[in-house]
Amino acid sequence: MNNRIAQFRNTYLGRYTFDYETPYHVFKELCDQQLKETLEKIEEFQHYTRTREAFNNRDAYYSFIPELEQTIDETMVLTDYFWVTELLNMLTLHGNNPVPKARDIPLSPKEAIHALYSSGENPFLSQFAVVSHVSIETRANLTQTIDEEEEVLHQLITDPFLRAAVQDEYNRVKDYLANPRIYSDAVMGNNQLETSGTGVHFGDSAHVVKQVIEDNPGKALYVDVWAPWCYGCMIEMEDSKKLSEHFADDRVTFVYLCMGGSREQWKETIRKYDLAGVHLYLTEKEWINLMNRFHIKSISHYLLFNQEGVMIDFGGHLRPSIPETRAAIERALIQ
């Protein structure tokens, strides 16, 4: 948490030098004090550079503030607030809450929603915190929380922009789950004949996933998009080996698409973790095509195809280390 506080503050006021081992609430107090002192120095400096006079009348200097504040509403917040809120939600979801827990019993979905909503005084930011929380599920192609807590969310999320964002994402996931083949065909380029009158896509020469599917007919595919410089990717490799060993006797092919680092780092990773499966070191053209085609914003990222070559799940949530991934692969073998 101290590191996150420092990153947030450093954006605006430069580096903080306090010991990161300090308890986070003490660290925050030290940062707040330095923030106050820095702002006072900035005030004095800016006033002197404009007037060449000492900064003696603070009230007069800030007399424009009341008028300015009339033009500002609660929807005008720092974009960093959104980033911090999403980060906290993700850490909490994966059991790494940086804030000491008040109790050992996990919050129910409804309790978590209300806790996030009541966490601040800005109603827009409170609503955004809730939206961020439920969007973690929709990004994992799930709608359970929205389905179960629809009434509560309807009461709390009143901002039109946020309501529309949640509804659009919910509709997308529902449509995908109802018929994943439509979305799969679109990103794979399998519908080119119907949409453009040709069965050849201009990017097929860089379409490595399509080639892997053609080379492994009748098999489910678990595709890991990674790079040696990606910490999140590397910490999953040991679990990836265990997962592939678990499915060694099943019709599942594990595919590792490396999109960065050197060839030496790529080969060393394969040797270090003794990873079975298909390993491809992508060219720049191939990994750009991969990122664009599958709308990959960051790695690690995973794609799961059933035995018919239909992408039935995708995203950063399909990490080898979580039990839900094993269950997802088992479903791919029976779909």
N, C-alpha and C positions, 0 to 999 in steps of 0.2 A: 504494500500500500504506500509506503514512504516513497518508493521509486516512482509510482504513478503520480503522487502529489507533486513530486519534483518535476516530472515531465510536463505536467499541466502548467505549473508556474513558470518553468523555464521558457515556455513559449513567449511569455510576455515580459519577464523581468530578469532574465539571465539565470545563471546557475546558482543553486543553493549548496552550501558546503557542509550542512549538518550531517552528523553520523546517521547512516541509514539504519543502524541497529537500535536507534532510539525508539521507544514505544511510539506507535503511529500518532496518538493524540498529542504527545509532547512535540513530536516532529512538526505536526500541523501548527501548533501554537508558535513554534519558532519561525516557521514560514510566514505565518500571519503577521508576526511582529516585524520581520524583515520587509514584508509587503508594505506595511504601514509606513515604515521609515523610508522606503524607496519612493513611494508615492509623494511623501512630503518633500523629498529632494527634487523630484520631477516638477512639482508645483513651483517651488522656489526658482528652479532653473528656467522653466518656461516663462514665468512672469518677468524675470530679470532680462532675458534675451529680448523680450518685446518692449519693455518699458525702461530698462536700465535703472530701475528703482528696486528697493528692498521689498520683500513680500510681507507686508504688515497687516493688510486687511483681507483676510481670507473670505469673509462673508460677501464683501463687494466683488471679489474676484469670481465667486461662484454664483452671482446673482441671476445668471441666465439659466441655472439648473431647473428651477420649478417650471419654467416655460418649456424647456426641452423635454422634461419628463412627461408632459401632457401628450407628446407625440409618440410615446413609447408604450407598448402594451406587453402583456406577459408572454406573447409568442416570440418576442425578440430576445433571444438568449444566445450565448456563445455556442458555436458548433462543438467546441470541446466538451460541453456538458453532455451532448448526445453520445460522444465517443466514450466518456467515462461511464455513463449509464449503461451502455451496451457491454462494456468490458466487465463491469461489476455483475451484471446479469449472467454473462457467460461464465465467469469464475464461480459464481454461486451455484449455477446449474451443474458444474462439473466437480462440486465439492471442495472448491478452493477459495471460499469466501475470505477475503483479506481482513474483514472486520470481525473482531471476536464475537462469537455467537452468544446470545443471551440465554439460549437453551439448547439442549442436545436434540430435541425432537424436531425433525424437519417440518417446515411450514407446508400446509396443504396448498393446492393451487389457489383456492379462494383467499386464504390467509396471505399468501405471497403477493397477490394482486392488491389487496387492501394495504399491506405493509408498504409496497412501493408507492401507491397512490398517496399515502399520508406521509411520505418521507420528506416532503418539501412544501414551501409556501406558495410556489409558483404553480398554478393549476395546469398550465400547458405542459410544463416540464414533468409534473406528476403523471399526467396522462401519457406523455411520451415514455416515461419509465415503464408503465404498464404495457404499452404497445411494444416496446423493445423486448419485454419479457415474453410475450406471446409470440413475437416474431422469431424467436429462437426455435420454437417448434415448427413454425411454417417453413422456415429455411431448411428444416430437416424433413420437409414434406409430411408433416403431421398437423392435425387440427384438434387433438383431444381436448386441450385446455379451452379453446374457443368454444367447442361443442358443449362442454360440460358447464362452463361459466358464462354462457352467452348473455344471460340476464344481467349479471353483475357488470360485465364489460359494456353492455348497452347503457347502463346507468352511469358508468364512470367516464367512458370515452365519448365526450360531447363535441369536441372540436371537429368541424367538418373535414378538414384535411386529414387528420389522424384516423377518423372513422373510415374515410374512403380508402386510405392506405391499407388498413386492416382488412377491409372487405375485399379489396382487389386481390390481396395476397391469399386470403382464405379461398376465394373463388378459383384462383390459379391452382392451388394445391388440390382442391376437391375435383376439379376437372382432370388434373393429372392422374390422381389416384383412381378415378373412374375409368380412365382409358389411357394408360401410360404409352401405348403404342403410337398414338397420334403425335405426342411430344417427341418420343424417341425417333420416329421416322423423320420428323422435321429437322432435328439437330444432326441426325446421321446422314441426311440427304437421301433417304430411301424413297421419298415422295417426289423426286425431281421430275419423273415422267408425268405425274398428274399435275404438278404445279407449273412446269415450264416446258413440257413437251419433249423433254430429253431425259435420258437415264444417266447422263454423265454430269457430274458437278464440277465446276471449274477448280475446286479445291481438293479433288479426290487424290491428287498426287501427294498431298501432305496429310491425308486423312488416315492416320496410323491405326486408329481404333477400328475403323471399318475393315482394314486389312487383317487385324488380329482376330476379329469375329469370323471372317472368311476362312482363316487358317485353323480355327477351332470350332468346327460345326458341331452342333448338338451339345455344347458345353456352356455352363454358366461362366461369366467372367467377373472377377473382382479386380478393378483397375485402380491402381494407386499412382496418383500424379504427385511427384516429389522432386526434391533437389537436395544435394548434399549440404547446401548452406541453410536449409530450412530446419530450424531446431525442432519445430512441431512434427516435421516429417521423420526426423531421425529417431526421436524418442519412441516412435511407434514401431520401428523396425523389428525389435525383439518380439513384440506381440504379433506382428505380421507373420513372422516365421512360425510361431506357435499356431496361429490361425490356419496357415497353409498346411501344416502338418496334420491338424485336426481333420481337414477335408481332403487329405492325400488320396483316399480311396474313392472319392466322389468325383462326379463329372464337373469339376470346378477348375478353371485355369486362373492362376494369380498372375496379373500383368503389372509390371512396374515401368512407368514412363518417366524417365529422368529428363528434366527440362532446365538444367543449369549446372554450374560447376564444371570441372574438367572431367575428361574421360578417365583419368587416373582415379579421381575421387569416386566416380561412378563405379568403377571396377572394384575399388577397395571396399566400398560399402557392401557390394554383393558378396565379396569374400568374407568380410568381417561377420556378417549376420547369416552367412550360408543360406541365402535366399533362393528357393526353387522358383520355377515359373518362367514367364517370358519377360526378358529385360531389354528395353529399347532406350538408347541414348538419342534424344530427339535433336534434329537440326533446328535452327531458329525458325525456319519456315514451318516446320511441323509443330513446334510448341506454340507458335502464334496462332496457327489454325486450330489447335486443340483448345486454347484459352478462349478464342472467339466463338468457336462452334458450340462449346458446352457452357459458355457464359461463366467461366471460372474466374473469380475475382482474386482469389488467394489460395495458397497451398499451405498445408496438405489438403487434397481434394480427392474424392473417390467416386467411381462410377460402378454400378452393379447392373449386369445384364443377365436375363434369364437364358434358358437353353435355346430359345427361339431368336436370340439376338435383340430382344427388346430391353431398353434401359428402364428398369423398374424402380430404381432409386439412385440418388446422386447427392453429393454435398460433402461438407467437412465433417458431418456428424457420423459418417460411416467408418470411424477410426477402428483399427484392429483391436484396440485395448478395451473396448466396451462390449458387454455381453449382447447388446442389441444387434451388433453387426453380425455375429454368428447366426442369430435368429433370422436376420434378413437374408443371409446367404442360403440358409436352409429353405426359406420360402422361394428363393430363386430356383431351387432344384425341383420344386413341385408345381411351379406356375407354367 
